[in-house]
Amino acid sequence: MKRMRDLAHFSCEMRVWRGGAWWRIDSGDAVPGDIFEVTPATLPQLPCDAFLLDGDCIVNESMLTGESVPVSKTSANDEDLASIDYESNDPIKSNEISRYFLFGGTKVIRSRAGKFGNGNNDDGDENDIGANGCLAMVARDSFRFIGVLGIIASLGFLASFYNFIMLKVDPVMIFVRALDLITIVIPPALPATMTEDGLDVLGFRETTKDINSMSSENDRVSLNEFSKLYKTATLLENKNSEFPYPLIICAMGVCHSIKVVNGQVMGDPMDLKMFEFTNWNIDELDASSKITTDQRVRLKKMSLQNVVGTIVSPPYDKTFPESNIFTEFGVIKSFEFVSGLRRMSVIVRRISYIKETFTFQAKVKQPDLTNKMNTSTGKDFEIFVKGAPEVIKDICLKDSIPFNYDELLRHYAHSGYRVIAFAYKKLVNISFLKIMKAKRGDVEKELTFLGFIIFENKLKAGTADIVKILNQAKIRQVMCTGDNVLTAVSVSRICDLVNIQNKIFIPSIAEREIHRNENSKIIWEDIEGSNIFLDPKTLLPPFPSRSSNFENSPIPFKYDLAVTGDIFQHILDYGSEDLLNKVLIKCQIFARMSPEQKHLLVEHLQALGCCVGFCGDGANDCGALKAADVGISLSEAEASVAAPFTSQVTHIECVPTLIREGRAALVTSFSCFKYM
Ligand SMILES: Nc1ncnc2c1ncn2[C@@H]1O[C@H](COP(=O)(O)OP(=O)(O)OP(=O)(O)O)[C@@H](O)[C@H]1O
């Protein structure tokens, strides 16, 4: 809470643009409408919410979302600003707006050529952490209890006051005796003991360094760790005569959200592993970049110096021993990864150089400066898209999808690998202006499928032990993930979240999403394809003999359910309450869940009377973390506003620790009451 308070009262010096000149003012004096400058040196932490009007920047939002991957912000244009509904309760809700919205309290890692418009200088009190945990309930009930005692004491006080007056006792004595009665009913040390008890528990947490608490309340399991890029699978041959790398390698080199900050590459761990695999180089056109004057001159000659933010290039020395053409990629525009869309894309321009003498200088291993530009690139751009295979399939040209696409996807996902699909399109004869204005939906379509890349999901050491401990404690554990359902099933089996002997049933609907209604039939099918189906109403397997004593027949085998986000949504929209409750109670795996669906799952479990813990590690878990009774954010940030508890050790080992501490706090509180 102290950190929250500090954040609300945070002030610093800032440079604002007023009356045609720059002024240095205290951030407390900033008013809505001010335009101010953001650089990490002068304004490391944003003192207020703001719209990014010009330039771009990278911010660390982990204190809000728990997501330690830096987030890129691009500037808003007039159209964007005009489309905001300021009257709405939450004008910044949409993902589109958060692209150019800077949140007060977040840290600026890097900024480029920007001046910003100040939104409303609120005090960050929107970030309240709901007091919805068990300990909060105990605290609330404790104070209610003291309140009731207070009422009894007051009534006793009035009654004895009246009696003493009737007995004509001395007024000072009346007052002292009446006060005595209050202290008899409410032990004076009780409120202090309760507060002390709470502080003790919090104090212990702060010192463990594993779990940091932002409030006096007291879980999704991040089981997967990207350990190594296992294999690349190019399904289509995409040979390019001038450039020796296949398009899938180019895609791995350019299609990511890696940032270079002070010479260090930062970003999504999966992107980092993928990029590391290519062995390519990346640099950004900011003050700290290593981009040579020579490269800047080349960009300038091609009028690219103001539009290219990032340059990605294959290794100079190994690439073209024979060729006299060297190619690098300038990233013109990127559409960041959005959990709801499950994809990201970049628009790039190839920058090729025809060399007259391609001699490498011994030390710097860079092409000779006598290069000539290849001007043939003209108005051509390329878009590389990567994302969940189901999503990529939908936006690719049908004839570019290999016949065994689903089979391969199923094979790798079933083996527990994370599968990412890549697609590509050449955007021919388009002006810069058009590219800059292009909407995501307009360019991310009619693509050519390039291939899958497969990541091995390595379980963090000790995960299975923690799952076992929680099982022994009879705490129900459910996997809730954005990943593929088959991958989720495989990981759940490895860590004993579901018994490996159990059959798993997955629901599906024949109709496409837009044609679905309450009459759409859900089919619950065995994942192993054994042709066994569950009854769609009772979710029970077929009994050996339905005619004979149906009621008392034993269930023929043990089984679990795994539901995908779209079916979960369908059941919420059209299913009966009975079916929804059965799914909530019986289902062990919720996969391909969007952030909103994770949130809804928590709320519906709570509506059934469950006390829900949620353990999550990313921005896509924020809603669920906040809604849960016990939210644990696994984040490198010291404390994140996304959840009441933050564990810097990004492992579920913090869950039993927290439960133990919570129970200890409860026992201490009850003991206090008993003692008093
Ligand atoms: N950086 C990325 N670029 C492209 N696609 C991605 C990226 N990260 C994830 N995806 C795809 O989007 C899907 C959903 O991602 P999301 O971040 O919502 O969940 P997740 O990381 O798979 O799982 P969890 O919910 O356990 O964090 C992933 O399964 C993957 O197919």
The ligand as a MOL file (V3000), in Angstrom:
LIG
                    3D

  0  0  0     0  0            999 V3000
M  V30 BEGIN CTAB
M  V30 COUNTS 31 33 0 0 0
M  V30 BEGIN ATOM
M  V30 1 N 5.2650 -13.2060 -29.4470 0
M  V30 2 C 4.3580 -13.9170 -30.1070 0
M  V30 3 N 4.2630 -13.7990 -31.4490 0
M  V30 4 C 3.3450 -14.4980 -32.1560 0
M  V30 5 N 2.4990 -15.3710 -31.6140 0
M  V30 6 C 2.5520 -15.5650 -30.2820 0
M  V30 7 C 3.4800 -14.8450 -29.4520 0
M  V30 8 N 3.2820 -15.2200 -28.1820 0
M  V30 9 C 2.2970 -16.1200 -28.2050 0
M  V30 10 N 1.8470 -16.3400 -29.4570 0
M  V30 11 C 0.7480 -17.2340 -29.8970 0
M  V30 12 O -0.4740 -16.7840 -29.2910 0
M  V30 13 C -0.9810 -17.8010 -28.4210 0
M  V30 14 C -1.6180 -17.1740 -27.2120 0
M  V30 15 O -0.6220 -16.4590 -26.4970 0
M  V30 16 P -0.8740 -15.9620 -25.0070 0
M  V30 17 O 0.2650 -15.0880 -24.6700 0
M  V30 18 O -2.2610 -15.4820 -24.8770 0
M  V30 19 O -0.8170 -17.2640 -24.1560 0
M  V30 20 P 0.3930 -18.2650 -23.9760 0
M  V30 21 O 1.6490 -17.4940 -23.8190 0
M  V30 22 O 0.3440 -19.3330 -25.0600 0
M  V30 23 O -0.0390 -19.0130 -22.6670 0
M  V30 24 P -0.2360 -18.4630 -21.2370 0
M  V30 25 O -1.6670 -18.0550 -21.1770 0
M  V30 26 O 0.0480 -19.7180 -20.5020 0
M  V30 27 O 0.7460 -17.3670 -21.0080 0
M  V30 28 C 0.2380 -18.6820 -28.1100 0
M  V30 29 O -0.1310 -20.0000 -27.7690 0
M  V30 30 C 1.0280 -18.6510 -29.3990 0
M  V30 31 O 0.4810 -19.5750 -30.3620 0
M  V30 END ATOM
M  V30 BEGIN BOND
M  V30 1 1 1 2
M  V30 2 1 2 3
M  V30 3 2 2 7
M  V30 4 2 3 4
M  V30 5 1 4 5
M  V30 6 2 5 6
M  V30 7 1 6 7
M  V30 8 1 6 10
M  V30 9 1 7 8
M  V30 10 2 8 9
M  V30 11 1 9 10
M  V30 12 1 10 11
M  V30 13 1 11 12
M  V30 14 1 11 30
M  V30 15 1 12 13
M  V30 16 1 13 14
M  V30 17 1 13 28
M  V30 18 1 14 15
M  V30 19 1 15 16
M  V30 20 2 16 17
M  V30 21 1 16 18
M  V30 22 1 16 19
M  V30 23 1 19 20
M  V30 24 2 20 21
M  V30 25 1 20 22
M  V30 26 1 20 23
M  V30 27 1 23 24
M  V30 28 2 24 25
M  V30 29 1 24 26
M  V30 30 1 24 27
M  V30 31 1 28 29
M  V30 32 1 28 30
M  V30 33 1 30 31
M  V30 END BOND
M  V30 END CTAB
M  END
